[in-house]
Structure formats: structure tokens, C-alpha cells
Amino acid sequence: METADVDAHNDDYDYDVLVVGSANADLTVRVERRPDAGETVLGTDLVESAGGKGANQAAAAARLGGRIALLARVGGDAYGELLLNAQRAAGTDVTHVITDPGARTGTAMIIVGDDGDNSIVVSLGANAALSPQDIAAAHKVIAGAAVVSLQLEIPMETVEATAAAAREAGTRVVLNPSPAPESLAPALLAAADPLVVNEHEARRISGAADGGPADWARALRALGARSVVVTLGGDGAYVLDADGEAAVPGVRVTAVDTTGAGDAFTGALATRLARGESLATAARYAVRVGAAAVTRPGAQPSYPTPDELPGA
């Protein structure tokens, strides 16, 4: 029998951000260099930690002081408990996380090179069972959130059902289309406010291989996104909405591990948008959060509190 966690129940369903997405156990090994095809290299001891794009965004937002809830699925195994405990520690409401005793919790195999960059393979596990029926059952939660944050490590039909429910309820949708598909359904693009993409995702989804962040952002808005944020790693971000467009400068830090930095950015962005900030102002804050995250190893363990942010 599936169960929903009853920790920190909030009868008013009053959240800054509801994150609907994946929860994975991250299994990380650091290497001097990532292997080529067919090659074996030696790495450090395996490190197990909480991850998954949805859970990462929820943890990042909660650490920044937001009222955050996570809607996800985990298995009835040790990894599921690891993920729930990590969310509780961050301050996330896990009332709406569904535990399926017969499923395995999603896992991500991560190889981190000496330069801090990573390669990741995800096994969806229980994430694959998060369904439109789960979304329909959570309609009050969606309606009670200022922002719903979405990614693509859960079934696309569930993402689309969530976006539709949010738009019907008047809840703002932040969409991070990762892993990046070739294209997005017009209704899903139309719900994105903003669509948050890195350079690779921007090129792939926009179809604009040439050009730069401004070109990609304009192409994505022309495809139907209400607003766009292109994240640029250490170079900051580029934002485009009805009020105009702007380059947001980066914050220079020494990168130790980039795993989950994009999720830290998106969680911070969603939290500031929920508080009514403009897209450009929210992105400036999110750049600082993403910069702080890359200075520590791991995903969720690297996420800062407000007093740990670099830059002015």
C-alpha cells in the first residue's frame, strides 16, 4: 500500500513553491578524469547522498527560507528514507511525498572529474510512477502554491498535467526542461514563466544552434514560452520576459563540484519569484546561490543558507 508522509502537515496548503519532480539517491565517485568509451579508471570511495532534480530544487529553496513542499515518489527502501530525511533537514514539507513499498527509489550514478564537471546516468525507479492521477489528487496543493516548479525526470504526461492544473489555478509555473527533449508541447511551453534552460538545453529546444544566449532566449519565447532564463554557469544568466531582456553577471568562485548547481539556481529563482520579485532581480539572487553551490561537493549537501552567499 502506498503512503504519503504525514510530517509537517499544513492544512492550508500555503506554500511559496511546490516542487513536482524526481527524488533520487546520488551515488557519486570522483576521478582524476572521466573515462573514455571502453576505458576503466580508478576513483574515490562511493558517496551516497540525496539528489534528484525535484528534490534538489526543493531542498535548495527550503534552505533559503521559503515555504516549500515536494510532490514526488520514493520506494520503500533505505534510499527513500535517506531522501525524506534530507528534505526534513532542509525544511521541506514532505506531506505529499508518496512512498511505494514495492518500488525502488530512483538513483543517479555520478562521475565527477578533477575539473568539477560531471557525467550522470539516472535510473528513474519510483519517479516513473508519478502519475497524472497523483497530480489530480493534489489539486488543492497546486492551487495553494504561489509557484510550481517542474523538471523532466518524471513522465512527460505528469509534467503536462501539472502545468495544466497550475495554469487553471492561476499558479505560476517554473519549468526546467532537463533532461532536454527535442521539443516541448505548445501548451507546456505556454505555461512556462519562465522556461529555465542551460546553454545545451537552449540550443536543443530552440533549434538555434548558432548565436548566443539572447538569440536562444528570443527563439524560445517565439516558440511560446512566456519568459526565458538561460543559465550560463560561471558567466551568470540571460533573462527575457515582457519587460525586456538583460544579462545577469556571474559570481566568480572556484568550482569544486557542479552537480546540482542548476537545481540550486532554479530553486532560488522560484522562491524569489514567489515573493513577487522581477525575473531579472530573482535571477541575480539565483546566480549567487548557484555560485555558492559549486564550491562544495555534492548536490543537496552543497546548498547554502542566505548568510553563506557570495557577492554583494
C-alpha positions in Angstrom: 0.0 0.0 0.0 1.3 3.4 -1.0 1.6 6.0 1.7 2.1 9.8 1.9 4.4 11.1 4.6 2.4 12.9 7.3 5.3 15.0 8.6 4.8 18.8 8.9 1.2 18.7 7.6 -0.2 22.1 6.5 -4.0 22.1 6.2 -3.9 25.4 4.4 -1.6 24.2 1.7 0.0 27.6 1.8 3.4 27.3 0.0 5.8 29.7 -1.7 6.9 26.8 -4.0 5.5 23.4 -4.7 8.2 21.3 -6.5 6.8 18.4 -8.5 9.5 16.1 -9.7 12.1 13.5 -9.1 13.8 12.3 -5.9 17.0 10.2 -6.4 19.8 8.8 -4.4 23.0 10.2 -5.8 25.9 7.7 -6.0 29.0 9.7 -6.6 32.6 8.8 -7.4 35.3 11.4 -8.0 38.0 10.6 -10.6 41.1 12.4 -11.9 39.5 12.3 -15.4 36.3 10.8 -16.7 36.8 7.6 -18.7 36.6 7.4 -22.5 34.4 4.7 -24.1 35.6 1.2 -23.1 38.0 2.6 -20.5 38.3 1.8 -16.8 39.6 4.4 -14.3 40.0 4.3 -10.6 38.0 6.6 -8.4 37.4 7.5 -4.8 35.1 5.7 -2.4 31.4 5.8 -3.3 29.5 8.6 -1.6 25.7 8.2 -1.2 23.7 11.4 -0.8 20.2 12.8 -1.5 19.5 14.1 -5.0 17.1 14.2 -8.0 16.3 17.4 -9.8 12.9 17.8 -8.0 14.3 17.1 -4.5 17.3 19.2 -5.2 15.2 22.2 -6.1 13.0 21.8 -3.0 16.0 21.5 -0.7 17.7 24.5 -2.2 14.6 26.6 -1.9 13.8 25.5 1.7 17.4 26.2 2.9 16.8 29.8 1.7 13.9 30.2 4.0 11.0 29.6 1.6 7.8 27.7 2.5 8.4 24.7 0.3 6.7 21.4 -0.4 7.7 18.4 -2.6 5.4 16.2 -4.5 7.3 13.1 -5.6 7.5 9.3 -5.3 10.1 7.2 -3.5 10.5 3.5 -2.8 10.1 1.7 0.5 13.9 1.2 0.8 16.8 2.8 2.6 17.3 5.3 -0.2 13.7 6.5 0.2 14.3 7.2 3.8 17.6 8.9 3.1 15.7 11.3 0.7 12.9 12.0 3.2 15.3 12.7 6.0 17.3 15.1 3.8 14.2 17.0 2.9 13.1 17.3 6.5 16.6 18.5 7.4 16.4 21.2 4.7 12.9 22.3 6.0 10.8 21.0 3.1 7.2 19.8 3.8 7.2 16.1 2.8 3.5 15.6 3.4 3.0 15.0 -0.3 5.8 12.6 -1.0 4.3 9.2 -1.8 6.2 6.1 -0.6 5.6 2.9 -2.7 6.9 -0.1 -0.7 7.1 -2.2 -3.8 9.3 0.2 -5.8 12.9 1.1 -5.8 13.9 4.7 -5.2 15.4 6.4 -8.2 19.1 6.6 -8.4 21.7 8.7 -10.2 25.2 7.4 -10.9 27.6 10.5 -11.0 31.2 10.7 -12.1 32.9 13.9 -11.1 36.2 14.9 -12.8 39.1 16.8 -11.4 37.7 20.0 -13.0 34.4 19.7 -11.1 32.3 18.8 -14.2 30.3 15.7 -14.1 28.6 12.9 -16.1 25.3 11.5 -14.8 23.2 8.5 -15.6 19.7 8.3 -13.9 17.6 5.2 -13.2 14.1 6.6 -12.7 12.8 3.9 -10.3 9.7 5.2 -8.4 9.9 8.5 -10.2 8.5 6.8 -13.3 5.3 6.0 -11.4 4.4 9.7 -10.5 1.2 10.0 -12.5 -1.4 12.4 -13.6 -3.7 10.8 -11.1 -1.3 11.9 -8.3 -1.5 15.4 -9.7 -5.3 15.4 -9.8 -5.3 14.3 -6.1 -3.0 17.2 -5.3 -5.1 19.9 -6.9 -5.6 21.9 -3.7 -1.9 21.9 -3.0 -1.2 23.2 -6.5 -3.8 25.9 -6.2 -2.4 26.9 -2.8 1.1 27.5 -4.1 2.5 30.7 -5.5 4.8 28.8 -7.8 5.0 25.3 -9.1 8.5 24.1 -10.2 8.8 21.3 -12.8 11.6 19.3 -14.4 11.6 16.3 -16.8 12.9 13.4 -14.6 9.2 12.2 -14.2 6.8 11.1 -17.0 6.1 13.9 -19.5 2.3 13.3 -19.2 2.6 14.1 -15.5 4.6 17.2 -16.2 1.9 18.4 -18.7 -0.9 17.5 -16.3 0.8 19.6 -13.5 1.4 22.6 -15.8 -2.3 22.4 -16.9 -3.5 22.2 -13.3 -1.3 25.1 -12.3 -2.4 27.4 -15.1 -6.1 26.6 -14.3 -5.5 27.5 -10.7 -3.5 30.7 -11.5 -0.3 29.3 -10.1 2.9 30.4 -11.8 4.9 27.6 -13.5 8.7 27.5 -13.5 9.8 24.8 -16.0 13.4 23.4 -16.2 13.2 21.0 -19.2 16.0 18.7 -18.1 16.9 16.2 -19.4 16.3 18.2 -22.6 13.9 16.8 -25.2 14.0 17.6 -28.9 10.9 19.8 -28.4 8.2 20.7 -25.9 4.4 20.6 -26.4 3.0 24.1 -27.2 0.7 24.0 -24.1 3.7 23.2 -21.9 5.8 26.0 -23.4 2.9 28.4 -23.0 2.8 27.6 -19.3 6.5 28.2 -18.7 7.0 31.5 -16.9 9.9 31.2 -17.0 11.5 28.4 -19.0 14.9 27.8 -17.3 17.5 26.2 -19.6 21.3 25.9 -19.7 23.2 26.5 -22.9 22.9 22.9 -24.2 19.1 22.8 -23.5 18.6 26.2 -25.0 20.3 25.2 -28.3 18.5 21.8 -28.4 14.9 23.0 -27.7 15.1 26.3 -29.6 16.7 24.7 -32.7 19.0 27.7 -32.9 22.5 26.1 -32.9 24.2 29.3 -33.8 24.1 32.6 -31.9 24.3 33.2 -28.2 22.0 33.5 -25.1 20.0 36.4 -26.4 19.3 34.5 -29.7 18.3 31.4 -27.9 16.1 33.2 -25.4 14.3 35.1 -28.2 13.8 31.8 -30.2 12.3 30.1 -27.2 10.0 33.0 -26.5 8.9 32.9 -30.1 8.1 29.2 -29.7 5.6 30.2 -26.9 7.4 30.4 -23.6 6.1 33.3 -21.5 9.6 34.2 -20.3 13.0 32.6 -20.5 16.1 32.3 -18.4 19.3 30.9 -20.0 21.8 29.9 -17.3 25.5 30.3 -18.2 27.4 28.7 -15.4 30.1 31.0 -14.1 29.1 33.7 -16.6 25.7 34.2 -14.9 22.4 34.1 -16.8 20.4 35.8 -19.5 16.7 36.7 -18.9 13.9 37.7 -21.3 10.3 38.5 -20.4 7.6 41.0 -21.3 9.5 43.7 -19.5 12.6 43.3 -21.7 15.9 41.3 -21.6 19.1 41.5 -19.6 22.4 39.8 -19.0 22.9 38.9 -15.3 26.6 38.8 -14.5 28.2 35.7 -12.8 29.9 35.5 -9.5 33.5 34.2 -9.7 34.3 31.3 -7.4 36.5 28.2 -7.6 34.4 25.3 -8.7 34.7 22.0 -6.7 31.7 20.1 -8.0 29.0 21.4 -10.4 26.5 18.6 -9.5 23.1 20.1 -8.7 24.2 23.7 -9.2 21.5 24.3 -11.8 18.9 23.0 -9.4 20.1 25.4 -6.7 19.7 28.2 -9.2 16.2 27.1 -10.2 15.1 26.6 -6.6 16.3 30.0 -5.6 14.7 31.6 -8.7 11.3 30.1 -7.9 11.5 31.2 -4.3 12.2 34.8 -5.2 9.5 34.8 -7.9 7.0 33.5 -5.4 7.9 36.6 -3.3 7.0 38.9 -6.2 10.4 39.9 -7.4 11.0 40.7 -11.1 12.6 38.0 -13.2 15.9 39.8 -13.5 16.1 40.5 -9.8 15.3 36.9 -8.9 17.9 35.7 -11.4 20.6 37.9 -9.8 19.9 36.2 -6.5 19.8 32.8 -8.0 23.2 33.3 -9.7 24.7 33.9 -6.2 23.1 30.7 -4.9 24.3 28.6 -7.8 27.8 30.0 -7.4 27.8 29.0 -3.7 26.7 25.5 -4.6 29.7 24.7 -6.8 32.2 25.5 -4.1 31.2 22.3 -2.1 31.0 18.7 -3.2 27.6 17.0 -3.8 24.2 18.4 -4.7 22.0 19.0 -1.7 24.9 19.0 0.8 26.3 22.0 -1.1 23.3 24.2 -0.9 23.7 27.4 1.0 21.7 29.4 3.5 21.3 33.1 2.9 24.2 34.1 5.1 26.6 31.8 3.1 26.0 33.5 -0.3 29.0 35.1 -2.2 28.8 38.5 -3.8 27.1 41.7 -2.8 
